[in-house]
Amino acid sequence: MDDSMPKYMNSPETMVYNKGKHLYALNFAKNTGEKRLIVVEGYMDVISLHQSGIINTVASLGTALTDSQGGILKKYAEEVVISYDADSAGQAATIRGLDLLNKMGCNVKVLTVPDGKDPDEYVRRNGADGFGKLADKALTLIEYKIKILRKEIDTSETEGKISFLNKVAVIISKLENNVEREMYIKKFADEYGISKEAMYAEVLKKLSTRGNTATRPAANYDTLIKHSADTDSIDDKKLIHEERFILSLLCVDNSAYKKIKDKLDANSFSHEENRRIANIILERLGDNKEIVPAELLSIVGNEYSGEFARILNEECHCDDNIKVILGKIRNMEIIRSEMRQKEILGLLKSGNNLPEGDVEKLKQELKDITLFIKK
């Protein structure tokens, strides 16, 4: 009670009480009916906030959140807001806690108290309303990590900006939700004056280097295109690849659509899944609406996302996108012609008791196809 130090001491843990398995003041906080729980560091922060009427507050009693505490938070709260002290230890602990809760599937945010104050100090000076406003403006996991990056890296020079955006790409690549990933790609591309396509390409690179199975490079056509709609022929697989390349490149460069729209529609795609994707992409572009690679991966779904991700990451870096797409459209025509050529030769060779008129028609079609391919 006097001025001697330390101010207070934590008693050792016992069989009765293990602080890593509990949250201080949960017995009060869980009964408030609030969907949000605020996690602070120590007893005194909780007591001060409760005195001010902010009862939906608990303490982790230290800077390291445990799995047990994370499970309790997930059970009792739809949103978890961490408000640790603003010192370096508190900052590092906040990130650890965020990552832990995020992996457990919690909707987690960070309340940053201005001027380096702790929650106890702030609520005494600004009252419950002031603290409540801070909680409403709490940052998401990504926003908090990037806020810290901004403090660490000087983005006034080009070199610093590149370093910052590379590290942002690493953070965004760890997001599992494609829609959320795309939202942040757009946000930071606009904020720093770079194209969304360039930002997305950088994120995709980070995904690949993480060894993500969805973006692991395929060795060849046979492994790249393993889901043929009709046959397992090499020609069919090549055709599917050309179709997917065109769809990918159109999402990288939306402006190319205006130059090739008269030569391409959904019926130009042979593979059923490619045709479905083409319908969505071409309709969007036809309505003058944007579509970015992240949306393509969302549209595609898990079964084919790895193949499209590999094409986006490894192949969609062309000097002249329009010329390349037109070349791919021509390739598709040639592959289809070659496939039909082989089919006709097979029919003629087998005989199959074809009527004389049909034989002549097939021979004429074969001649026309051969001339087309040569041309």
ABEGO torsion letter per residue (X at the ends): XBABOBABBBBBBBAABBAAABBBGAAAAAAAGBABBBBBABAAAAAAAAAAGBAABBBAGEABBBAAAAAAAAAABABBBBBBBABAAAAAAAAAAAAAAAAAGBBBBBBBBBGGBBAAAAAAAAEAAAAAAAAAABBBAAAAAAAAAAAABBAABAAAAAAAAAAAAAAAAABABAAAAAAAAAAAAAAAGBBAAAAAAAAAAAAAAAGBAAABBBABAAAABABBAABABAAAAAAAAAAAAAAAAAAABAAAAAAAAAABBAAABABAAAAAAAAAAAAAAAAGBBBBAAAAAAAAEAAAAAAAAAAAAAABBBABAAAAAAAAAAAAAAAAAAAAAAAAAAAAAAGGGBBAAAAAAAAAAAAAAAAAAAX
